[in-house]
Amino acid sequence: MKTIEIIMIPVSDQQKAKSFYLNLGFKIIMEAPAEHGQTWIQLGLPGQPTSIALSTFHGVICETEDLEKEIKEVKAKGMELGKVDETPWGKFCWLKDLDGNGISLHQK
Protein backbone atom coordinates (compact mmCIF):
# COMPACT_ATOMS: atom_id res chain seq x y z
CA MET A 1 0.00 0.00 0.00
CA LYS A 2 1.26 3.40 -0.96
CA THR A 3 -0.72 5.86 1.17
CA ILE A 4 -3.93 6.42 3.10
CA GLU A 5 -6.04 8.12 0.48
CA ILE A 6 -9.49 8.60 2.09
CA ILE A 7 -10.85 8.20 5.60
CA MET A 8 -14.59 7.55 5.54
CA ILE A 9 -16.42 9.16 8.43
CA PRO A 10 -19.92 7.94 9.33
CA VAL A 11 -22.41 10.80 9.60
CA SER A 12 -26.16 10.94 10.17
CA ASP A 13 -26.72 14.02 7.98
CA GLN A 14 -24.29 14.55 5.12
CA GLN A 15 -25.26 18.15 4.39
CA LYS A 16 -24.92 19.27 8.03
CA ALA A 17 -21.61 17.41 8.30
CA LYS A 18 -20.43 19.01 5.04
CA SER A 19 -21.20 22.48 6.44
CA PHE A 20 -19.32 21.65 9.65
CA TYR A 21 -16.17 20.56 7.79
CA LEU A 22 -16.34 23.46 5.33
CA ASN A 23 -16.44 25.82 8.34
CA LEU A 24 -13.28 24.11 9.62
CA GLY A 25 -11.48 24.97 6.37
CA PHE A 26 -11.96 21.78 4.36
CA LYS A 27 -12.68 22.16 0.63
CA ILE A 28 -14.95 20.02 -1.53
CA ILE A 29 -12.97 17.60 -3.69
CA MET A 30 -16.00 15.82 -5.11
CA GLU A 31 -19.74 15.76 -4.56
CA ALA A 32 -21.58 13.36 -6.85
CA PRO A 33 -24.44 10.84 -6.88
CA ALA A 34 -23.45 7.43 -5.56
CA GLU A 35 -25.13 4.03 -5.25
CA HIS A 36 -28.57 3.54 -3.71
CA GLY A 37 -29.55 7.22 -3.92
CA GLN A 38 -26.68 8.32 -1.72
CA THR A 39 -24.23 11.14 -2.40
CA TRP A 40 -20.45 10.82 -2.38
CA ILE A 41 -19.05 13.83 -0.53
CA GLN A 42 -15.26 14.00 -0.37
CA LEU A 43 -13.47 16.86 1.37
CA GLY A 44 -9.85 17.72 1.98
CA LEU A 45 -7.56 20.30 3.46
CA PRO A 46 -5.72 22.39 0.87
CA GLY A 47 -2.41 20.85 -0.21
CA GLN A 48 -2.93 17.58 1.68
CA PRO A 49 -3.00 14.16 -0.04
CA THR A 50 -5.37 12.47 2.45
CA SER A 51 -9.05 13.40 2.36
CA ILE A 52 -12.28 12.46 4.14
CA ALA A 53 -15.57 11.16 2.77
CA LEU A 54 -18.86 11.66 4.61
CA SER A 55 -20.58 8.28 4.56
CA THR A 56 -22.94 5.94 6.36
CA PHE A 57 -20.08 3.71 7.58
CA HIS A 58 -16.46 3.93 8.68
CA GLY A 59 -13.65 2.86 6.40
CA VAL A 60 -10.14 3.65 5.28
CA ILE A 61 -9.18 3.63 1.61
CA CYS A 62 -5.52 2.92 0.89
CA GLU A 63 -4.05 3.63 -2.52
CA THR A 64 -2.00 0.95 -4.22
CA GLU A 65 -0.24 0.86 -7.57
CA ASP A 66 -0.91 -2.86 -8.16
CA LEU A 67 -4.20 -4.11 -6.72
CA GLU A 68 -3.76 -7.72 -7.85
CA LYS A 69 -0.33 -7.91 -6.19
CA GLU A 70 -1.73 -6.45 -2.94
CA ILE A 71 -4.62 -8.94 -2.98
CA LYS A 72 -2.22 -11.86 -3.37
CA GLU A 73 -0.05 -10.58 -0.51
CA VAL A 74 -3.02 -10.07 1.81
CA LYS A 75 -4.45 -13.51 0.99
CA ALA A 76 -1.03 -15.08 1.60
CA LYS A 77 -1.26 -13.70 5.14
CA GLY A 78 -4.53 -15.60 5.63
CA MET A 79 -6.88 -12.61 5.36
CA GLU A 80 -10.14 -12.62 3.41
CA LEU A 81 -11.07 -9.95 0.91
CA GLY A 82 -14.26 -9.15 -0.94
CA LYS A 83 -14.62 -9.05 -4.70
CA VAL A 84 -12.91 -6.41 -6.81
CA ASP A 85 -15.26 -3.58 -7.76
CA GLU A 86 -14.39 -1.77 -10.97
CA THR A 87 -15.71 1.80 -11.06
CA PRO A 88 -15.03 4.92 -13.11
CA TRP A 89 -12.76 5.99 -10.20
CA GLY A 90 -10.66 2.83 -10.24
CA LYS A 91 -10.66 -0.66 -8.75
CA PHE A 92 -11.57 -1.28 -5.10
CA CYS A 93 -11.30 -4.36 -2.91
CA TRP A 94 -12.54 -4.35 0.71
CA LEU A 95 -11.49 -6.31 3.76
CA LYS A 96 -12.31 -5.95 7.44
CA ASP A 97 -10.04 -5.74 10.46
CA LEU A 98 -10.62 -7.81 13.60
CA ASP A 99 -13.20 -5.28 14.87
CA GLY A 100 -15.13 -5.09 11.60
CA ASN A 101 -13.67 -1.79 10.39
CA GLY A 102 -13.53 -1.56 6.61
CA ILE A 103 -10.26 -1.18 4.73
CA SER A 104 -10.28 -0.79 0.99
CA LEU A 105 -7.39 -1.23 -1.39
CA HIS A 106 -7.76 1.20 -4.31
CA GLN A 107 -5.95 1.29 -7.63
CA LYS A 108 -6.63 4.34 -9.80
KEKE-3310 file (N, C-alpha, C; in steps of 0.2 Angstrom, whole numbers, plus 5000, padded with zeros to 4 digits):
npx = (5004:5002:4998:4987:4973:4959:4949:4934:4921:4908:4892:4876:4869:4873:4873:4873:4885:4894:4894:4899:4912:4917:4916:4927:4938:4940:4939:4928:4931:4925:4908:4895:4882:4880:4879:4863:4855:4862:4874:4891:4902:4917:4930:4944:4959:4967:4981:4984:4987:4978:4961:4944:4928:4911:4900:4890:4896:4911:4927:4943:4952:4965:4978:4985:4997:4997:4984:4981:4993:4993:4982:4985:4996:4990:4980:4989:4993:4983:4971:4954:4947:4935:4926:4933:4929:4925:4926:4921:4931:4942:4948:4942:4944:4938:4942:4940:4945:4950:4940:4929:4930:4931:4943:4949:4957:4964:4966:4970)
npy = (4994:5011:5024:5032:5036:5040:5044:5037:5044:5041:5048:5056:5065:5071:5084:5093:5089:5091:5105:5108:5103:5111:5124:5122:5123:5114:5109:5106:5091:5082:5080:5070:5060:5044:5026:5018:5029:5038:5051:5055:5063:5071:5078:5089:5095:5110:5107:5094:5076:5066:5063:5066:5057:5059:5048:5033:5023:5018:5018:5015:5020:5014:5018:5009:5004:4992:4983:4969:4962:4967:4961:4947:4947:4950:4939:4929:4931:4925:4932:4937:4944:4955:4955:4962:4978:4987:5003:5019:5027:5019:5003:4994:4985:4977:4973:4968:4973:4965:4970:4973:4985:4993:4992:4997:4993:5002:5005:5017)
npz = (5000:4996:5001:5014:5007:5008:5022:5028:5036:5047:5046:5051:5045:5030:5023:5034:5040:5030:5030:5043:5041:5031:5037:5045:5037:5027:5010:4996:4987:4979:4975:4972:4964:4971:4974:4977:4979:4987:4991:4986:4996:4996:5005:5008:5016:5010:4999:5005:5004:5009:5011:5017:5017:5018:5025:5027:5034:5043:5036:5029:5015:5005:4994:4981:4969:4962:4962:4961:4965:4978:4983:4982:4991:5003:5005:5006:5018:5025:5026:5022:5008:4999:4984:4969:4964:4950:4945:4938:4945:4948:4954:4967:4982:4996:5014:5031:5047:5063:5071:5063:5056:5040:5027:5012:4997:4984:4967:4956)
capx = (5000:5006:4996:4980:4970:4953:4946:4927:4918:4900:4888:4869:4866:4879:4874:4875:4892:4898:4894:4903:4919:4918:4918:4934:4943:4940:4937:4925:4935:4920:4901:4892:4878:4883:4874:4857:4852:4867:4879:4898:4905:4924:4933:4951:4962:4971:4988:4985:4985:4973:4955:4939:4922:4906:4897:4885:4900:4918:4932:4949:4954:4972:4980:4990:4999:4995:4979:4981:4998:4991:4977:4989:5000:4985:4978:4995:4994:4977:4966:4949:4945:4929:4927:4935:4924:4928:4921:4925:4936:4947:4947:4942:4944:4937:4943:4938:4950:4947:4934:4924:4932:4932:4949:4949:4963:4961:4970:4967)
capy = (5000:5017:5029:5032:5041:5043:5041:5038:5046:5040:5054:5055:5070:5073:5091:5096:5087:5095:5112:5108:5103:5117:5129:5121:5125:5109:5111:5100:5088:5079:5079:5067:5054:5037:5020:5018:5036:5042:5056:5054:5069:5070:5084:5089:5101:5112:5104:5088:5071:5062:5067:5062:5056:5058:5041:5030:5019:5020:5014:5018:5018:5015:5018:5005:5004:4986:4979:4961:4960:4968:4955:4941:4947:4950:4932:4925:4932:4922:4937:4937:4950:4954:4955:4968:4982:4991:5009:5025:5030:5014:4997:4994:4978:4978:4968:4970:4971:4961:4974:4975:4991:4992:4994:4996:4994:5006:5006:5022)
capz = (5000:4995:5006:5015:5002:5010:5028:5028:5042:5047:5048:5051:5040:5026:5022:5040:5042:5025:5032:5048:5039:5027:5042:5048:5032:5022:5003:4992:4982:4974:4977:4966:4966:4972:4974:4981:4980:4991:4988:4988:4997:4998:5007:5010:5017:5004:4999:5008:5000:5012:5012:5021:5014:5023:5023:5032:5038:5043:5032:5026:5008:5004:4987:4979:4962:4959:4966:4961:4969:4985:4985:4983:4997:5009:5005:5008:5026:5028:5027:5017:5005:4995:4976:4966:4961:4945:4945:4934:4949:4949:4956:4974:4985:5004:5019:5037:5052:5068:5074:5058:5052:5033:5024:5005:4993:4978:4962:4951)
cpx = (5004:5005:4989:4977:4964:4951:4938:4924:4910:4897:4881:4866:4872:4879:4876:4883:4896:4899:4899:4911:4921:4920:4925:4939:4944:4937:4934:4930:4930:4913:4897:4887:4882:4877:4869:4854:4856:4871:4886:4900:4912:4927:4940:4953:4967:4979:4989:4983:4979:4967:4950:4933:4917:4901:4892:4889:4907:4922:4938:4951:4962:4974:4985:4991:4997:4991:4980:4987:4997:4987:4980:4993:4995:4982:4983:4996:4988:4971:4961:4948:4938:4931:4930:4930:4927:4923:4925:4931:4942:4944:4947:4941:4944:4939:4941:4944:4946:4941:4929:4925:4934:4939:4948:4955:4960:4967:4967:4967)
cpy = (5006:5022:5029:5038:5044:5040:5042:5039:5045:5046:5052:5059:5073:5080:5095:5095:5091:5102:5113:5108:5109:5123:5128:5122:5119:5112:5105:5098:5085:5078:5076:5061:5048:5032:5021:5025:5040:5047:5054:5061:5068:5077:5084:5095:5103:5109:5098:5082:5066:5067:5063:5062:5055:5053:5039:5025:5021:5015:5018:5016:5019:5014:5013:5005:4998:4982:4972:4959:4961:4962:4949:4941:4947:4943:4928:4925:4929:4927:4936:4944:4949:4954:4962:4972:4987:4997:5014:5028:5025:5008:4997:4986:4979:4972:4972:4968:4967:4964:4975:4981:4990:4995:4992:4997:4997:5007:5011:5019)
cpz = (5000:5000:5008:5011:5005:5017:5028:5035:5042:5049:5047:5046:5036:5025:5028:5042:5037:5027:5038:5046:5035:5031:5045:5043:5027:5015:5000:4987:4976:4978:4971:4968:4966:4972:4979:4983:4985:4987:4991:4989:5000:4999:5009:5012:5012:5005:5002:5004:5003:5013:5016:5016:5019:5021:5028:5036:5038:5039:5030:5019:5007:4997:4986:4971:4959:4964:4967:4965:4976:4988:4986:4990:5004:5010:5008:5016:5029:5029:5021:5014:5001:4988:4974:4962:4956:4944:4940:4938:4951:4951:4964:4977:4993:5008:5025:5042:5058:5071:5069:5054:5045:5031:5016:5002:4987:4973:4957:4944)
residu = (MET:LYS:THR:ILE:GLU:ILE:ILE:MET:ILE:PRO:VAL:SER:ASP:GLN:GLN:LYS:ALA:LYS:SER:PHE:TYR:LEU:ASN:LEU:GLY:PHE:LYS:ILE:ILE:MET:GLU:ALA:PRO:ALA:GLU:HIS:GLY:GLN:THR:TRP:ILE:GLN:LEU:GLY:LEU:PRO:GLY:GLN:PRO:THR:SER:ILE:ALA:LEU:SER:THR:PHE:HIS:GLY:VAL:ILE:CYS:GLU:THR:GLU:ASP:LEU:GLU:LYS:GLU:ILE:LYS:GLU:VAL:LYS:ALA:LYS:GLY:MET:GLU:LEU:GLY:LYS:VAL:ASP:GLU:THR:PRO:TRP:GLY:LYS:PHE:CYS:TRP:LEU:LYS:ASP:LEU:ASP:GLY:ASN:GLY:ILE:SER:LEU:HIS:GLN:LYS)
# end
